[in-house]
Amino acid sequence: MKIYFRDILLVIILVFIGATIYIIVNKNDKKDLSNIKVVDNSTQYYNVVSVVNKYVHYSNEDDKSKIFKILDDDYIYKKGIDASNVFKYVRKYSDGNVSFKGDIMYYEKISDNINKYYVSGQIESVSMNDYEIIDENFYTIVLVDNKNSSFSIIPDDGKTFKEVEKWMLK
């Protein structure tokens, strides 16, 4: 079996084309995280915590219409969410009185009016005398439109938050 120069050259060209396509595709997936900062304004922090609490309460009430109103439209479209599958993407907690306690929060200025908050915290079950941590690793993304005084939620499994946090700790 002879190996010809032309065959080797063809393999090299195919590997080069494949590597080039791979680099181009993955370069477009990389996010620019350089403008993300830690939330150090207490008003911003508590406003976002309030939004996340609203989201947690709506999901716990099993109120699909309220959840749809606060989920991000692009997220709904990309995931193909409708009334029949909303709880596939939104976690419902079984305890009646739950609350969100924020730990770490970063923000990114998307435009003059819109900030994107990457939020990490815990879900707690609250009763008169005690509280219990139900979910110690709760992540979500909150988009806030300051001009229109509106917000939307993008549920996060922690991957996006951890990517942001990894970049912040460099």
N, C-alpha and C positions, 0 to 999 in steps of 0.2 A: 504494500500500500504506500503510494507516494504522496507526500504532502507538497502541494504546489504553492509557490509564492503568491499566486493569485488567490488561493483559498485563505491563506494566512492574512493577506491584506483585506479580504472581504470580512473576516471575523473581527479584525481590528476596527474596521469602519463601523460595523454593526454595534460593537461594544461602545465606541465613541458616541454614536447617535443615541443609543439607549441611555448612556450616562448623561448626555446633554439634556435629553428630555426629562430625566429624573431630577436633575438640578433645577431646571426651569420650573417644573411643577412644584417642587418643594420650596423653592425660593418664594413663590407667590403665597404659600401657606404660612410663611413666617410672619408674625405680627411685630409691629414696631411698638415695643413696650417702654420706650424712652421717656414718654410724657406721663407715665403713671406715677402717682405720688400717694403717700400715706395720708389718710384723712386726719387732719389735726384740728379741725374746726368742730367744736362740740355741737353746734346747731346743725351742721350738715350731718354729723354722725347720728344724732338722735332722730332727725327727720327720716333718714334712711332706715334706721332700726324700726321706726314706727311703720314705715311702708312694709318692711319684711314681716312685722307682726300682723299686719292686716292680711297679707298673703297667707300666712300660717293659719290664722283664724278662719279665713274663707275656705281653705282646703280642708280644715278639720270639720267645718260645718257641712261639708259635702254639697256646697253650693256651686254647681258648675257654671252658672251664668256669671256670678261674681268673679270666679277664677278667670273665665274668658276675658272679662273686661280688663283685668290687670296683667294678663300674660302678654308678652311682646308679640305683635302681629307677625313679624318675620319669623319668630320662633314657632308660632302656631302653623304658619305656612310651610316652613321647612320640615317640620315633624309630622305634618298631616294630622294635626290634632282636631278632633271634633268632640261632640258631647258624649259619644260612646267610648272614647279612649282617653279622656283627659286625665284620669287617675293612673294611667300608665306612665305619665310624665310628671305628675304632681303627687307628691307623697301625702297621704292622709294619716294622721296620727289618731290612735284609738282613744286616747285620753281626752276628756271633755274640755279641760281647762289647760291649754298649752300656751307657752309664751316663748318668744325668741330673745336670746341674750347674745348680743354681739361681742365678738372678740377682736378680730382684726378687720380693717376696712381700707381699701385702696380706691382711688378714683382716677379717672382718665377724662380729660376734657375732649369730647368728641367734636363739638362745635361751640359757637358763642353761647348757645342756649342749652345744650345737652351735655350732661355729665354721666359717665358710666361708672357705677360703683361695684367693686368686687368685694363680696361680703362673706365672712366666715364667722360661725358662732355655734351656739347650742340651742336645742329645743328642750324646754323644761316643762314638766307637769307641775302646776302650782295648785296647792290647796291652802286652807287657812293656816295650818301650822307647819307645813313642810313643802319642799319641792324636790323633784326627782329629775335627773337628766335622762331624757328619752333618746335624744340623738346628739352626741357630742361633736359630730362632724357634719354640720349643716352648712351648705354653701349655696349662694345664689348671686345673681347679677341684677342690679337695679339700674334702669335708665331713668334719669330725671330730666324733664324738660322744664327749665326754670321760667321760660317765657310764658308757657301755657299752663303752668302749675299742674303738670301731669306726670305720671310715672308709669313704667311697665316693668314686669319681672321676666327674667330668663332663668329658669331652674338650672343649677350647675351641679354636676356630680363631684366637683372638687378639682377636676383636671385643669380647667381654666384658671381657677384661683391659685392652684399650686404652681402653674406656669408663671403667673404674675409674681407670686411670692418668691419663687426661685430667682427671677430676674431682679427683684428688689433687694435680695440679700447678697447680690454680687458685690 
